[in-house]
Amino acid sequence: MPPHLFHPARRKALAAIAATGLAAGLPRPARSAQRARLRIGYQKSSTLLAIVKAQGHLQARLADQGVAISWHEFANGQPLLEALNVGAIDLSADVADTVPLFAQAAGAALTYYARETPAPAAQAILVKEDSPIRALSDLKGRKVGFARAAGAHFLVIAALQRSGLALADIQQAFLAPADGRAAFGNGSIDAWAIWDPFYAATQQHERVRVLADGRDGLADYARYYLAATSYAEAHTAIVEQVYAALQAAGRWAKQHPDAAAALLAPLWGLDTRIVAAANDRRSYDVRPVTGQNLDSQQQIADVFLANKLLPRRIVVRDARLWQPARA
């Protein structure tokens, strides 16, 4: 069985960060006299919260109510949700549908508070244009790179299963996006499963073919937003305002694609054409999380368990759901 993704040592380190307020600028956990605050964790590619942060409307509204927002960037979804679990942050930006499952398996007290509807074309398995790999079955014996526990991990499993293969039939290379980009570029991996905006950037800079994406029922690739359960229960009005801000940002991004690309490009360090291509594949349609969504999550969890990637079976419907007053 692979190492536990929510590693106890890393969890202890994050707990120490939460307790001391040291490292990465994370503030201390809330005291009774310091409840009027909101600590948001995000990834560089957290599109809607990047828009919310840049536009500043949410910060202004909450400041008028005596609530100060602080923003904390994480490399990917796993440490983001670990930080949420130990109380170092209060709300998380979107993470791929796979990530909360590992958090739940680790016993994290997290609450789903929003989702983006599926965007199956926003992640793909890429090969070089001149690669001899022409079909999914050709991946047998090949080295495939992807981030462990990411949505791309599930995409690889689903794609292999459809072609009659399993993870044991390929060489797995667990790579963060930056490392995956380098490995794909220098030919040290034969295929790469990756998501936007890294996917769009690779299409722009490399001669590639899409071997498969999540369409045709392979992988929905929904994105979920989570809160520390204690925060969601104590600060419903604040979560409600964040939810409304996410919905507004999603509508704005789709109604003003050029302006959205121009806003995000310098934040991501990418060309506006790359950002526009990535945004076009994402739904940015923010909705409440339902029991039916959790049933879809259960299917993914069961696949990960069957592949010995989860440490134990989880019942996804045991997770907490926060519901807005008005969807």
N, C-alpha and C positions, 0 to 999 in steps of 0.2 A: 504494500500500500504506500502511496506517495506521502511525503511529509505533510502534516496537517497545515492547511493554508492559513488558518488563524492560529499562528504559532504561539505557544504560551510565553516564550521569552519576549517576543515582540509585543504581546499583549501587556506584559509587565512593564516594558519600557514605555508604552503609551500611557499606562496608568500612572507611571511616575511623572510623565509630561503633564497629564491632567492635574496631578496633585501639586506640582511645583510651578506650572506655568512657564517652564523653561523649554528651550529648543523649539525651533520653527515658529516662535512667537505665539504659541497657543496659550490662552488665558487660563486662570484657575477655574475649577468647577464652581458652579453657582453656590453662593451662600445665600442665606435668607434675605440679606440686605442687597443682594446683587442679582436679583431675578430679572430685571429689565434689560435683557441682552439676548442676542441671537448670534451664535457662532455657526457659520456655514462652511462645510467642507466641500471642495469641488476638485475636478480634474481640469487639466488645461483644455480638454475638448468638451467641457460641460457647456454646451451651446446656450441653452436658455438662461441658465444662471449667469453666464458671461454677459449676455444681453442685459439682464436685470441689473447686474452690478455696474455695467458701463452706463446705462441710462440713468441710474440713480433715483428713480421714482420711489422704489420700495424703501430705500434708506431714508429718504426725506419724510415719507409717511410715518415710518416707525420712529424716527427721531422726534417728530411732533408728539408722539405718545410716550416719549421717554425711553425708547428701546434703541440701543446701539448695536449695530451689526459689525461683526468682524469676519474676515474671509480667510480661509486656510486651504492652501493648495496641496494636493497629494498626487503621487505619481500614477496611481491607478486605483481601481475600485476596492481591492482587498485591504490595503492600509486605511483607506477612507472609512470603510465600515468598521474596521477594528477601532479606529479613533472614536467613532460614534458609540461603539459598545462600551468603551471604558470611560466615557464622559468627557472626552477632550473636545468634542464638537456637539452641536445640538441637532442639526439637520444636514443631510447629504444631498448633493446634486445627483443627477441620474447615474445609475450604474447599469450594466448589462443584466439581463434577466437571470443569468447564472449566478451572479455574485451574492445576492441575498441568501441563496440556498446554503452556501458554505458558512455564512454568518449564523443562520438558524441552526445548522448542525453543530456549531461551536457554542450554542446556548446564548447567543446575543439577544438582548432585550430590545428589539427594534420594531418599528411600526411602519408599514407601507403608507405613505400619504399622497402619492400621485404616481401616474405612469404616463409614458408616451406610447401611443398606439403603435403597433408593429411597423417596422421598417426593414423588411427582409432583404431588400436590395442594398442596404447600407453596410453590409459586410460580405466578404467574398474570399474564395480560395484562388490565389493568383499563381500563374506560372509565366515564365519568360515566353515571349512570342515565338521563339525558335525552339522551344522545349519539345522533346519527343513525347511528353505527356499530353495525350489528346482526350482522354476520358478519365473519370474518377477511378476506374479499375486499374489504370496505369500508375496510380500512386503506390501500388504494392511494392514494398522494398525501398521506397523513396524516403528522403528526409523532408519532413514537413514541419515548418515552424509556426508556432502560435503561442499566445499567452495562456498560461495555465489558468483554468477556471473562468476564463473570459467567454463571452458569447461565441467567439471564434472557435474555442475549444469544442463547444457543443456542435457548431456547424461542421467541424471536421468529423466528429463521431457520426453525425446524421448522414453526412455525405458518404462516408465509408460504408455504413450499414446499407445504404441504398444500393451500393455497388457490390454487396456481398462480402465486404471486408470488415476488419475490426482494427482498433488501435494497435494491436499486436502485429498487424501486417505492415505497419510503416515504422520508420524511425522518427520518433517524436523529438522535437527541439523546442523546449519551453523558452520563449523569448519575449521580452517586453517590446513594444512597438519600435523604439529606436534601434534596439539590437536586431530585431527582425528585419528592419529596413536595410541595415548594413549587410546582414547575412544573405538576404535575397539579392542585393545588388552585387555582391562578390561571388555569388554562386555556391556558397557553402550550404544552402538549403535548396531543395528542388521545387518546393511550393511553399506558399505563405498564406495563412489565413489571417485576415486583418480587417479592421473596421474603419469607417470614416472618422476624421478627415485624412488619416494616414493612407487609406485605400485610394482616395482621390488624388493625393499627392503622388503616390506611386504611379498611378495611371498617367499623370502629367509628365513625370520625369523618366519613366522606364517604358520600354516596349514590352507590354504584357498582354496576356490573355486571361479572361475570367473563366476558370475551370468550372466553378459553381458559385452561386450566391444562395441566399436563404429562401429564394422564391420556390414555387412548386411544392410548398409544404415542408421544405427541409428545416428551416429554423425561422421563427417569427421575428426574433430580435426586437423584443419590447424593451423599453428602458424604464427603470423604477427609481423613484425618489423615496428615501427613508428618513425616519426621525428616531431619535432616542425615545423610547416609549414614555419615560418619565416626563420628557419635555412636551411631547404631543399631548399628554394628559393634562399637564399643568398650564400650557400656553396655547390652547385651541385657537384663540383669536389671532395670535401671531402666525400660526401655521396656516390659517385661513387666508391671511394676506399674502403669504409666500405662494400659496397655491394659485390665488388669483393673479399674482404677478407672473407666474410661469405660464398660465393660460394666455395672458396678454402678450408676453414675449413670443410665444409660439405663433399666435395670430399675426403679430407684426412681422416676424421673420418670413412667413409665407406670403404675406401681402406686399412686402417690400424686399424682395430677394436681393436686389442690387445694394440697397442700403445695409442690409444685414451682412452681406459679404464684405462690404467696405468697413463695417464696424469690427467684424471678427478677424479679418485678415491680419492686421497688425498685432492683435492679441495672440494669435496663433503663430505668427511669423510665416504665414503662407500667402501665396498669390491669391488675389480675389477670385480668379477663375477656379482655383482648386476649392476654395471655400464654397463658392456657388454650386459646384458639382456635388460636394458633400451635403450641403443643405437641401438640395433637390431630392436626395434619396431618403432623407429623414422625414418623418411625419410631423414632428413638433406639435402633435395634437395631444394636449394634456387632459387626462380624464381621471376620475376616481378609480381606485383599485377595487375590483369585485371578487367575489368568491370564484367566479368562473375564471378570472385571471389566475387565481391561486391554483386552480385545477391544471391550468397549462403549465404553471411552475412545477407542479407535482410530477408531470410527465418528464420534465427535464431532470428533476432531482432523481427520479427512478433510473433514468439512463446513466447519470453520473454514479449512482450507487452500484449499478450492474457492472460498471467499468472500474469499480474499486477506487473511485475518486472522492466520494463522500465517506467520512469515517463511520457514519451510522445512517439508518433510514430516518427520514424526517416526515412529518405530516405538515405540509405547507399551510393547510387551513388552520393550523394552530397559531399562525402568525397574526399579529394585531393589524387591524385596518383602521385608518382614520378616514372619516368621510366629511366632505365639505358640507356646509349648510345648504349651498346650492351648487349643483354640478355644472 
